Amino acid sequence: MEEKIIDFEIPSYIADEIAEYIEDCKNGNCKYMKLENIKALIGLAVLNNRITKEQGDIIRKKYCNYK
């Protein structure tokens, strides 16, 4: 399966939350509420036209399924 390359800028407030979530998961401390917060931030970014709906879907698929 080919990995899609993200060719747009992820807003820093979303990127920071994703980085913290991934780091927490690597340390064995995944938090469901942090993941829900990331999804909410993506939704707000779409609503406020910071990113498109398609870009939001790409971010969700790529980063919100981290185990």
C-alpha positions as a printed NumPy array, in Angstrom:
array([[  0.   ,   0.   ,   0.   ],
       [  1.38 ,   3.369,  -1.001],
       [  1.601,   6.056,   1.682],
       [  0.091,   9.421,   0.766],
       [  2.476,  12.316,   1.234],
       [  1.023,  15.333,   2.98 ],
       [  1.741,  18.332,   0.774],
       [  0.099,  20.981,   2.935],
       [  0.913,  22.625,   6.227],
       [ -0.769,  21.208,   9.312],
       [ -1.678,  24.026,  11.737],
       [  0.857,  24.134,  14.562],
       [ -1.71 ,  23.67 ,  17.331],
       [ -2.806,  20.393,  15.725],
       [  0.748,  19.258,  14.968],
       [  1.784,  19.908,  18.584],
       [ -1.103,  17.816,  19.954],
       [ -0.357,  14.989,  17.51 ],
       [  3.324,  14.997,  18.494],
       [  2.432,  14.832,  22.207],
       [ -0.069,  12.024,  21.602],
       [  2.424,   9.946,  19.609],
       [  5.109,  10.47 ,  22.254],
       [  2.695,   9.465,  25.019],
       [  1.733,   6.318,  23.089],
       [  5.374,   5.382,  22.593],
       [  5.794,   5.636,  26.374],
       [  2.759,   3.4  ,  26.905],
       [  0.502,   6.199,  28.099],
       [ -2.101,   6.658,  25.334],
       [ -4.958,   8.897,  26.385],
       [ -8.321,   8.613,  24.651],
       [ -9.299,  12.19 ,  25.53 ],
       [ -6.172,  13.587,  23.85 ],
       [ -7.109,  11.743,  20.665],
       [-10.644,  13.142,  20.86 ],
       [ -9.17 ,  16.619,  21.388],
       [ -7.074,  16.238,  18.23 ],
       [-10.152,  15.202,  16.252],
       [-12.051,  18.215,  17.62 ],
       [ -9.19 ,  20.569,  16.704],
       [ -9.187,  19.189,  13.166],
       [-12.933,  19.745,  12.942],
       [-12.582,  23.323,  14.161],
       [ -9.759,  23.978,  11.7  ],
       [-12.014,  22.805,   8.864],
       [-14.919,  24.883,  10.167],
       [-12.72 ,  28.001,  10.351],
       [-11.26 ,  27.369,   6.867],
       [ -7.72 ,  26.795,   8.138],
       [ -7.657,  23.487,   6.252],
       [-10.051,  21.859,   3.791],
       [-12.325,  18.943,   4.665],
       [-10.163,  16.694,   2.481],
       [ -7.019,  17.791,   4.318],
       [ -8.765,  17.137,   7.642],
       [ -9.659,  13.632,   6.467],
       [ -6.044,  12.989,   5.459],
       [ -4.763,  14.105,   8.88 ],
       [ -7.357,  11.945,  10.668],
       [ -6.497,   8.869,   8.601],
       [ -2.759,   9.319,   8.954],
       [ -2.4  ,  10.349,  12.591],
       [ -5.607,   9.563,  14.508],
       [ -5.258,   5.805,  14.099],
       [ -1.93 ,   5.589,  15.926],
       [ -1.647,   2.586,  18.243]])
